[in-house]
Amino acid sequence: MKKLSTLMALSTGGIMAFTACGDGGGKAPSVSLTSARYGETGGTEVTQYTLTNANGMIVKVLNYGGIITDIITPDKSGAPGNVVLSFDSLSGYLQAGNPYFGTLVGRYANRIANAQFSLDSVTYKLAPNNNGNTLHGGLKGFDKVIWKATPQAGDSSLLLEYRSADGEEGYPGNLDVKVVYTLTADNALQIDYTATTDKATPINLTNHSYFNLSAGGSHDILGHELQLRAPRYTPVNENLIPLGRLDSVAGTAMDFTTPHKIGERISQVQGGYDHNWVLEEGEGLQEFGMLYDSVSGRVMTVATTEPGVQFYSGNFLDGSLKNTRNKAVYGKHAGMCLETQHFPDSPNQPSFPSAILRPGETYKQTTVYRFAVRK
């Protein structure tokens, strides 16, 4: 399959990685890892881990919810900025109504219709926390738990581990999850997910960072250009549950096979973009998407092993969130998500790729967000 990076270079005209100066020895830039206390919740200390590479890229992660609080990258003039929406303290992430800023999402990301599914002739009831459906794991999903965090050898990676007990949020099986955040020397954030279970269970893990590549320079992402190697999408009903079809994007506002500004056709999509795109089939890790902000010059490409991606254009942000970083007002479309995933409601949609993990199997998923600038 033709690599998307080739298409990106043609469509954006010269993407360049940002690099550190003065490395006369020709050695690859190193990555360092530090930690600091970030607060406390439920009597447990929350720690923030900071990964930094020699190019000036910084990624900060909490052991609470596996939350990415910062992805700091330079713009085309070299000025650093945080390209994810964030809060100024733990209290922001704990507030009611936090729309999953930067979180690890599970046991099942996205929606399960009617808050239930049947598996091996047993019906499992879940928490109806979104218009009668289950969203992002339920009332206390993986975004609201403390993960065991362990820096890895070489200081370029952070391992997070969590056991989701049998029956937690209604899901069957003891599920052992490992997630590794790695900051690479060439300015990528790689997220590797693995899990095993002792009973058949649905699983769909993702990260829910809200990106705005202007790093505060623009109040919304409508001027960002987006490209997705995705010829089809899953149309939804009024509650954002898939109808079971895979529709072509051709000739519609859902077509991002060539770059389009997000705001160019968003008015043609009821409620805004909040849909699952079906990625082109391929083996292994496939680069499928690009996000570009012409003002800052920042470019983000995304690769995944997953069959789909949820592009969410921040439609429900309304400016009401408290404790935001630098007192920013996060209004509608302030940020956007690219949530690599299995399709929404897959446990109830037999025609979709299976999201069931069984004993003896290992769930594996890798997603890579890579950052550069275009001069």
C-alpha positions as CSV (number, residue, x, y, z in Angstrom):
1,M,0.0,0.0,0.0
2,K,1.3,3.4,-0.9
3,K,2.5,5.2,2.3
4,L,0.4,8.1,3.5
5,S,3.5,10.1,4.3
6,T,4.2,10.3,0.5
7,L,0.7,11.7,0.0
8,M,1.2,14.2,2.9
9,A,4.4,15.5,1.4
10,L,2.7,16.2,-1.9
11,S,-0.4,17.8,-0.3
12,T,1.3,20.0,2.3
13,G,4.6,20.7,0.6
14,G,7.6,19.9,2.7
15,I,7.2,18.7,6.2
16,M,10.3,19.0,8.3
17,A,11.1,17.5,11.7
18,F,12.3,19.9,14.4
19,T,15.7,18.9,15.7
20,A,18.1,20.0,18.3
21,C,21.3,21.9,17.5
22,G,24.9,21.2,18.4
23,D,24.8,17.4,18.2
24,G,28.2,17.3,16.5
25,G,28.7,13.7,17.4
26,G,25.9,12.5,15.3
27,K,24.3,10.6,18.1
28,A,20.5,10.2,18.4
29,P,19.0,12.7,20.9
30,S,18.3,11.2,24.3
31,V,15.1,11.2,26.2
32,S,14.8,11.9,30.0
33,L,12.1,11.1,32.5
34,T,11.3,12.9,35.7
35,S,8.4,12.8,38.2
36,A,6.7,15.2,40.6
37,R,3.8,15.1,43.0
38,Y,0.6,16.5,41.3
39,G,-2.0,16.1,44.1
40,E,-4.1,13.6,45.8
41,T,-7.5,11.9,45.2
42,G,-9.2,9.4,47.4
43,G,-6.2,9.3,49.8
44,T,-3.9,8.3,46.9
45,E,-1.1,10.4,45.7
46,V,-1.2,11.4,42.0
47,T,2.1,11.8,40.2
48,Q,3.0,13.6,37.0
49,Y,5.7,12.1,34.8
50,T,7.6,14.2,32.3
51,L,9.3,12.8,29.2
52,T,11.6,15.2,27.4
53,N,13.7,14.7,24.3
54,A,16.7,16.7,23.1
55,N,14.7,18.5,20.5
56,G,12.5,20.2,23.1
57,M,9.5,18.0,22.8
58,I,7.8,17.3,26.2
59,V,5.1,14.9,27.1
60,K,3.5,14.9,30.6
61,V,1.4,12.0,31.9
62,L,-0.5,11.4,35.1
63,N,-0.9,8.1,36.8
64,Y,-4.5,9.2,37.4
65,G,-6.5,8.1,34.3
66,G,-3.3,7.8,32.3
67,I,-4.0,11.4,31.4
68,I,-1.8,13.3,29.0
69,T,-1.7,16.8,30.4
70,D,0.9,18.2,28.0
71,I,2.4,17.6,24.6
72,I,4.8,20.6,24.1
73,T,6.3,21.1,20.6
74,P,7.9,24.1,18.9
75,D,6.1,26.0,16.1
76,K,7.8,27.0,12.9
77,S,9.6,29.9,14.7
78,G,10.9,27.6,17.4
79,A,8.5,28.8,20.1
80,P,7.2,25.9,22.3
81,G,3.5,25.4,23.0
82,N,1.2,22.8,24.5
83,V,-0.9,21.3,21.7
84,V,-3.5,19.5,23.9
85,L,-6.3,21.1,25.9
86,S,-5.5,20.9,29.6
87,F,-6.3,22.0,33.1
88,D,-4.0,23.9,35.5
89,S,-4.3,21.4,38.4
90,L,-5.7,18.0,39.4
91,S,-8.9,19.7,40.4
92,G,-9.6,20.4,36.8
93,Y,-9.4,16.8,35.8
94,L,-11.6,15.7,38.8
95,Q,-14.4,18.2,38.1
96,A,-17.8,17.0,37.0
97,G,-18.2,17.3,33.3
98,N,-14.5,16.9,32.4
99,P,-14.9,15.7,28.8
100,Y,-12.1,13.1,29.1
101,F,-9.2,15.5,28.5
102,G,-6.2,13.5,27.6
103,T,-7.4,10.3,29.3
104,L,-6.9,6.6,28.7
105,V,-10.4,5.3,27.8
106,G,-11.7,1.8,28.6
107,R,-12.8,-0.9,29.1
108,Y,-14.7,0.0,26.0
109,A,-14.1,3.4,24.3
110,N,-17.0,5.1,22.6
111,R,-20.6,4.0,22.9
112,I,-22.4,0.7,23.5
113,A,-26.1,0.9,22.6
114,N,-28.8,0.6,25.3
115,A,-26.0,0.0,27.9
116,Q,-26.0,-3.7,27.3
117,F,-24.6,-6.5,25.1
118,S,-24.9,-10.3,24.8
119,L,-21.8,-12.6,24.8
120,D,-21.9,-16.4,24.8
121,S,-25.6,-16.4,25.5
122,V,-25.3,-14.1,28.6
123,T,-26.6,-10.5,28.6
124,Y,-24.5,-8.0,30.5
125,K,-26.0,-4.7,31.8
126,L,-23.8,-1.6,31.9
127,A,-24.2,1.9,33.2
128,P,-26.4,4.1,31.0
129,N,-24.3,7.3,31.2
130,N,-25.0,8.8,27.8
131,N,-28.6,9.1,26.5
132,G,-29.4,5.6,27.7
133,N,-26.2,4.2,26.2
134,T,-22.8,3.5,27.8
135,L,-20.0,5.8,26.9
136,H,-16.2,5.4,27.5
137,G,-16.4,2.5,30.0
138,G,-19.2,3.7,32.2
139,L,-19.4,5.7,35.4
140,K,-15.9,5.0,36.5
141,G,-13.9,4.0,33.5
142,F,-10.2,3.7,33.1
143,D,-10.0,7.5,32.9
144,K,-10.9,7.7,36.6
145,V,-8.6,5.1,38.2
146,I,-5.1,5.2,39.6
147,W,-2.7,3.2,37.4
148,K,0.5,1.7,38.6
149,A,3.3,3.7,36.9
150,T,6.8,2.4,36.3
151,P,9.5,4.3,34.4
152,Q,11.2,2.0,31.9
153,A,14.9,1.4,31.3
154,G,16.3,4.1,29.1
155,D,13.9,6.7,30.5
156,S,12.1,7.1,27.2
157,S,9.0,5.2,28.3
158,L,6.4,5.0,31.1
159,L,4.6,1.8,31.8
160,L,1.0,2.0,33.2
161,E,-0.7,-1.1,34.6
162,Y,-4.3,-1.7,35.8
163,R,-6.4,-4.7,36.7
164,S,-10.1,-4.2,35.9
165,A,-11.8,-6.7,38.2
166,D,-14.5,-9.1,37.0
167,G,-17.8,-7.3,37.1
168,E,-16.3,-3.8,37.1
169,E,-18.8,-1.4,35.5
170,G,-20.7,-4.6,34.4
171,Y,-18.0,-6.1,32.2
172,P,-17.0,-9.8,32.5
173,G,-13.6,-11.1,33.3
174,N,-10.5,-9.9,35.2
175,L,-8.8,-7.8,32.6
176,D,-5.1,-7.0,33.0
177,V,-4.1,-3.9,31.0
178,K,-0.6,-2.5,30.2
179,V,-0.1,0.8,28.4
180,V,3.3,2.1,27.5
181,Y,3.9,5.8,26.6
182,T,7.1,6.3,24.7
183,L,8.6,9.6,23.5
184,T,10.9,9.0,20.6
185,A,14.0,10.8,19.6
186,D,12.3,11.8,16.3
187,N,9.4,13.6,18.0
188,A,6.7,11.0,18.2
189,L,4.5,9.9,21.0
190,Q,3.9,6.1,20.7
191,I,1.2,4.4,22.8
192,D,1.3,0.6,23.0
193,Y,-1.7,-1.2,24.6
194,T,-1.8,-4.8,25.6
195,A,-4.4,-6.8,27.7
196,T,-5.3,-10.3,28.8
197,T,-8.4,-11.7,30.4
198,D,-9.7,-14.8,32.2
199,K,-13.2,-14.5,30.7
200,A,-14.4,-13.4,27.3
201,T,-15.0,-9.6,27.3
202,P,-15.3,-6.6,24.9
203,I,-12.3,-4.4,24.9
204,N,-11.6,-1.1,23.1
205,L,-8.8,1.1,24.4
206,T,-7.8,4.6,23.1
207,N,-6.5,8.0,24.2
208,H,-8.8,11.0,24.3
209,S,-6.5,14.0,23.9
210,Y,-8.0,17.1,22.4
211,F,-5.6,18.6,19.9
212,N,-5.2,22.3,19.0
213,L,-1.9,22.7,17.1
214,S,-2.1,26.5,17.5
215,A,-1.2,25.9,21.2
216,G,-3.5,28.7,22.3
217,G,-3.1,30.9,19.3
218,S,-6.6,30.1,18.0
219,H,-9.7,29.6,20.0
220,D,-10.9,26.7,17.7
221,I,-9.6,24.1,15.3
222,L,-11.9,25.0,12.4
223,G,-9.0,26.4,10.4
224,H,-6.9,23.2,10.9
225,E,-6.5,21.1,7.8
226,L,-7.3,17.4,8.2
227,Q,-6.6,14.4,5.9
228,L,-7.7,10.8,6.6
229,R,-7.0,7.7,4.6
230,A,-10.5,6.5,5.1
231,P,-12.8,5.7,2.2
232,R,-15.8,4.9,4.4
233,Y,-17.4,5.8,7.7
234,T,-20.2,4.4,10.0
235,P,-23.3,6.6,9.9
236,V,-25.1,7.1,13.2
237,N,-28.5,7.8,14.7
238,E,-29.4,10.8,16.8
239,N,-27.7,9.3,19.8
240,L,-24.5,8.7,17.8
241,I,-25.0,4.9,17.7
242,P,-23.9,3.3,14.4
243,L,-26.6,2.2,12.0
244,G,-24.6,-0.9,11.0
245,R,-23.6,0.3,7.6
246,L,-20.3,1.3,6.1
247,D,-21.0,4.3,3.8
248,S,-18.7,5.8,1.3
249,V,-17.4,9.2,2.1
250,A,-17.2,10.2,-1.6
251,G,-19.1,13.3,-2.5
252,T,-19.9,14.1,1.1
253,A,-18.7,16.4,3.9
254,M,-17.1,13.2,5.5
255,D,-14.5,13.0,2.7
256,F,-11.1,13.8,4.0
257,T,-9.1,11.6,1.6
258,T,-7.7,14.9,0.4
259,P,-7.0,17.7,2.9
260,H,-9.9,20.0,4.0
261,K,-10.2,22.6,6.6
262,I,-12.3,21.2,9.4
263,G,-14.7,24.2,9.3
264,E,-15.1,24.1,5.6
265,R,-18.1,21.7,5.5
266,I,-18.9,21.2,9.2
267,S,-22.2,23.0,8.9
268,Q,-23.3,20.1,6.6
269,V,-22.9,17.6,9.4
270,Q,-25.7,17.7,12.0
271,G,-24.1,18.4,15.3
272,G,-20.6,18.5,13.9
273,Y,-18.1,15.7,13.4
274,D,-18.4,12.8,15.9
275,H,-18.1,9.7,13.7
276,N,-16.0,6.6,13.2
277,W,-14.0,6.6,10.0
278,V,-13.2,3.2,8.5
279,L,-9.5,3.1,7.7
280,E,-8.0,1.4,4.6
281,E,-7.2,-2.2,5.4
282,G,-3.5,-3.0,5.8
283,E,-1.1,-5.1,7.8
284,G,0.5,-3.7,10.9
285,L,1.0,-0.1,11.8
286,Q,-0.4,2.2,9.1
287,E,-0.1,6.0,8.9
288,F,-3.6,7.2,8.1
289,G,-4.0,10.8,9.1
290,M,-2.5,14.3,9.1
291,L,-3.5,17.5,11.0
292,Y,-2.0,20.8,10.0
293,D,-2.2,24.3,11.4
294,S,-0.9,26.8,8.8
295,V,-0.4,29.7,11.3
296,S,1.9,27.8,13.7
297,G,3.3,25.5,11.0
298,R,2.8,22.5,13.2
299,V,2.0,19.2,11.6
300,M,0.8,16.0,13.3
301,T,0.6,12.7,11.6
302,V,-1.1,9.6,13.1
303,A,-0.5,5.9,12.6
304,T,-2.4,3.0,14.1
305,T,-2.9,-0.8,14.0
306,E,-6.7,-0.2,14.7
307,P,-9.4,-0.5,12.0
308,G,-11.1,2.8,12.8
309,V,-10.7,6.3,14.2
310,Q,-13.3,8.6,15.9
311,F,-12.8,12.1,14.7
312,Y,-14.6,14.4,17.2
313,S,-14.6,18.1,16.6
314,G,-15.3,19.2,20.2
315,N,-19.0,19.9,19.5
316,F,-20.0,19.7,23.2
317,L,-17.4,22.0,24.6
318,D,-19.3,25.1,25.8
319,G,-16.9,27.3,27.7
320,S,-18.0,26.2,31.2
321,L,-15.0,24.1,32.2
322,K,-13.1,25.5,35.3
323,N,-9.4,25.4,36.2
324,T,-8.4,25.5,32.6
325,R,-4.7,26.2,31.7
326,N,-4.0,29.9,31.5
327,K,-7.7,30.5,32.2
328,A,-8.5,29.6,28.6
329,V,-12.2,29.4,27.6
330,Y,-12.7,26.1,25.9
331,G,-15.8,26.8,23.7
332,K,-17.2,24.8,20.9
333,H,-14.6,23.3,18.6
334,A,-11.7,24.5,20.9
335,G,-10.0,21.1,20.3
336,M,-10.5,17.9,18.3
337,C,-9.8,14.2,18.9
338,L,-8.5,11.4,16.7
339,E,-9.4,8.4,18.8
340,T,-8.0,5.2,17.2
341,Q,-10.3,2.4,18.0
342,H,-12.5,-0.5,17.1
343,F,-15.9,0.7,15.9
344,P,-18.5,2.0,18.3
345,D,-21.1,-0.6,19.5
346,S,-19.2,-3.5,18.0
347,P,-20.4,-5.9,20.7
348,N,-23.9,-5.4,19.3
349,Q,-22.9,-5.2,15.6
350,P,-22.0,-8.6,14.3
351,S,-20.9,-7.1,10.9
352,F,-18.2,-5.0,12.5
353,P,-14.7,-6.3,13.3
354,S,-14.9,-8.2,16.5
355,A,-13.8,-6.4,19.7
356,I,-14.1,-9.6,21.9
357,L,-11.0,-10.7,23.8
358,R,-10.9,-14.3,25.0
359,P,-8.8,-16.2,27.5
360,G,-5.4,-17.2,26.0
361,E,-5.5,-14.2,23.6
362,T,-3.6,-10.9,23.9
363,Y,-5.2,-7.6,22.9
364,K,-2.6,-5.4,21.2
365,Q,-2.9,-1.9,19.8
366,T,-0.3,0.7,18.8
367,T,-0.9,4.3,17.9
368,V,1.7,6.9,17.0
369,Y,1.3,10.7,17.0
370,R,4.3,12.3,15.2
371,F,5.0,16.0,15.3
372,A,6.9,18.2,12.8
373,V,6.7,21.7,11.4
374,R,6.2,23.1,7.9
375,K,8.1,26.3,7.3
